[in-house]
C-alpha cells in the first residue's frame, strides 16, 4: 500500500462498497481521501454509519436509465459548482 499515497486528498468513486473489493477499497482509502462517493444497489446503514464522511448513492450502475437519472440529479443539485 506504499503507492496509495498518490490518492491522498483525492475525490474517489467506488462501486459495490457493501462487500468484497469495494468494501476493502473503502476501508483503505477512507482515512486518506478528500471525498469518497460510494455507489451501491441498496442502502446499508451499518456501512454508512461506519464511514460518516463518505457520500453514499443508491442506484444500479448496470441500468442506463438509473445512471442517467443519477447524473441528471447530480448536475441539477450542483449547478453552482460546475
Secondary structure, 3 states (H helix, E strand, C coil): CHHHHHHCCCEEEEECCCCHHHHHHHHHHCCCCCEEEEEECCCCHHHHHHCCCCEEEECCCCCHHHHHHHHHHHHHHCHHHC
